[in-house]
């Protein structure tokens, strides 16, 4: 089950990259000095990326755990 561990590690790394990208986008939006409504609108567009990245990361970690338990 080594392949499951490696696939899980790759998914976790992909999710982590997505989380870092969403953090950078949020910092950029905060530094832009937007008004409240514009900032809220921009952050609402970033939330799906953040949640998707967390989901991919969790799936990757589940694959790693499953691969270790089965292997």
N, C-alpha and C positions, 0 to 999 in steps of 0.2 A: 504494500500500500504506500510505497514511497512516492509514487506519482501523485497520489491524493494530497500528500503533505506539500509537494512542490507546487501543485495547482493552487492550493489554499494559500501558500505563501505569496504567490504571484497576485492572487486576488486581494489579499490583505495589503500588499504594497500598492496596488492600483487604487484601492480605497483610501489609503493614507495620502497618496498624491492628490486625490480629489479633495480631501479634507484640507490639505495645505493650500490648494488653489482657492477654495472657498474662503479660507481665512485671509488670504492675500486680497481677494476681491472685497471682502468686508472692510479691511483696513483702508483700502483705496477709496471706498465709498465714504467712509467716515472722514478721511482727510480731505475729501472734495469740498467740504463745507456746504453741503446741500441743506435746504430747508427740511423741516420735519417730514412733510408729505413726500417729497422727492426721495429722501433717504429711506423712508419706509418702503416706497415702491421699488427702489433698487435692491433693498435687502430681501423683499419678497421674491424677487427673481433669483436670488442666490440660495434661498432655503431648499428648493428641490435638489440642487447640486449637492448641498451639504447632506441632506437625508439620503440621497442615492449613494454618496460616497461612504457614509456610515453603514448602509445596508450591504454594500459590496465588501467592506472590511469585515463585517460580522460573518457574512457567508464564508469568506476566506478563513477566518479563525475557526469556524465550525468545521470546515474541511480539514484543517490542520489537526484539530483535536480528534476528529473521526479517523483520520489516517494514522495517527499515533496509537489510538486505542485498538484499531484493527490490525495494525502491523506490529 
